[in-house]
Amino acid sequence: MKHVALSFVFFIFLLGSCSPDVSKSTITEDMALQGVSNYCHSTYDWSVAEDNPEIMYVSMGEETDSAYQVIFRSYTGALVNFYVDKTSGTTRMVEQVPSLDIEEEAGTINLFDYLEKGEQ
């Protein structure tokens, strides 16, 4: 009976060691920035920034244990904050117009839809 109990404990330990480590992220900071940048360049008109590229940009914001924040600034001064889940790639968008004190949810995207095949 002792042999069966030890075998069971060993089996459980073995199963636990084979499970994926969910604490490791599958999305890197570079992937978050590149995916959001690709999304913004395909969605927004950047022609107004040709003469003055500083008026529109995509940059990294704060990072938490579970998400990266990527910020898009439009030539109008509006901001879109992208919150990229490090594990799933699900990206929540929040639009802000600081001059009017407006903030609203703007939907979600899947970051993997905006990464090149080699980046995934």
Secondary structure as the mmCIF struct_conf table of DSSP 4:
data_model
#
loop_
_struct_conf.conf_type_id
_struct_conf.id
_struct_conf.beg_label_comp_id
_struct_conf.beg_label_asym_id
_struct_conf.beg_label_seq_id
_struct_conf.end_label_comp_id
_struct_conf.end_label_asym_id
_struct_conf.end_label_seq_id
HELX_RH_AL_P HELX_RH_AL_P1 LYS A 2 CYS A 18
BEND BEND1 SER A 19 SER A 19
TURN_TY1_P TURN_TY1_P1 VAL A 22 SER A 23
BEND BEND2 LYS A 24 LYS A 24
BEND BEND3 THR A 26 ILE A 27
HELX_RH_AL_P HELX_RH_AL_P2 GLU A 29 THR A 43
BEND BEND4 TYR A 44 TYR A 44
HELX_RH_3T_P HELX_RH_3T_P1 SER A 47 ALA A 49
BEND BEND5 GLU A 50 ASP A 51
HELX_RH_3T_P HELX_RH_3T_P2 PRO A 53 ILE A 55
BEND BEND6 MET A 56 MET A 56
STRN STRN1 TYR A 57 GLU A 63
BEND BEND7 ASP A 65 SER A 66
STRN STRN2 ALA A 67 ARG A 73
TURN_TY1_P TURN_TY1_P2 TYR A 75 THR A 76
BEND BEND8 GLY A 77 GLY A 77
STRN STRN3 LEU A 79 ASP A 85
TURN_TY1_P TURN_TY1_P3 LYS A 86 SER A 88
STRN STRN4 THR A 90 VAL A 97
HELX_RH_3T_P HELX_RH_3T_P3 PRO A 98 LEU A 100
TURN_TY1_P TURN_TY1_P4 ASP A 101 ASP A 101
STRN STRN5 ILE A 102 ASN A 110
HELX_RH_3T_P HELX_RH_3T_P4 LEU A 111 TYR A 114
BEND BEND9 LEU A 115 LEU A 115
HELX_RH_3T_P HELX_RH_3T_P5 LYS A 117 GLU A 119
#
